[in-house]
Amino acid sequence: MNFNYQIVLFKNKKKKKIINKFKTNKKAKVFFENLIKKSNEVIFPTSYENGQKVFFEIAIIEKTTGSLLPLFLKDEIGRQIKATLDDDNFTITKIETYNLEEEFIEYETKNKITTPELIIKYLNSDGLKLISKLNNKIVIQQEEKVKLFTLKNVDDADRFIDVLSQYFIKNKKMDCLLVKDHSTSQRKYLYEFLSDKGYPKNYLQRLSTTHPSKR
């Protein structure tokens, strides 16, 4: 079958995979716009993989013809750069930033969880919730209940608190108290409090779960 259009995912400007193929421009555009809509609904986008900063884009690419005009994009300092592919048979006709919902680890279950899942499961109950950052960990306290979540690094944990704060303001959610930075005495208390709850102190003191790789 002859597919003239492809929806392609890029990671750090390099082609990662073909998401879908289409025969017509109309179907490709509808699919593309639906992906962008879902991307815009992402609460906490993925920012690191294998210890390295990443960003994603999706593009519509079309079989090259003489009538296609090249697409120009602005780089980080405002210069106009021609969008190109390694394959001369296709041309990028549209490209947008693409957000993927980050997954992190729920300590007790060792399962991956996303921010929307965390909000539904742990932040929608009645009563005040205290959400704290400790290194690359997020601690949720409600009365005597404690939940610990492990993110990739300290930067992700900082970003998570900022994202939640913006989400709560937007949704007028007033039953969660966010603590991003602790004094030395508060940090010491939190280590002791969590250690008493059975969390290993050496685990709590770690700053990241991943290390840079050459991939």
Secondary structure, 3 states (H helix, E strand, C coil): CCCCEEEEEEECCEEEEEEEEECCHHHHHHHHHHHHHHHHCCCCECCEECCEECCEEEEEEEECCCCCCCCEEECCCCCEEECCCCCCCEEEEEEEEECCECEEEECCCCCEEEHHHHHHHHCCCCCCEEEEEECCEEEEEECCEEEEEECCEHHHHHHHHHHHHHHHHHCCCCCEEEECCCCHHHHHHHHHHHHHCCCCHHHHCCCECCCCCCC
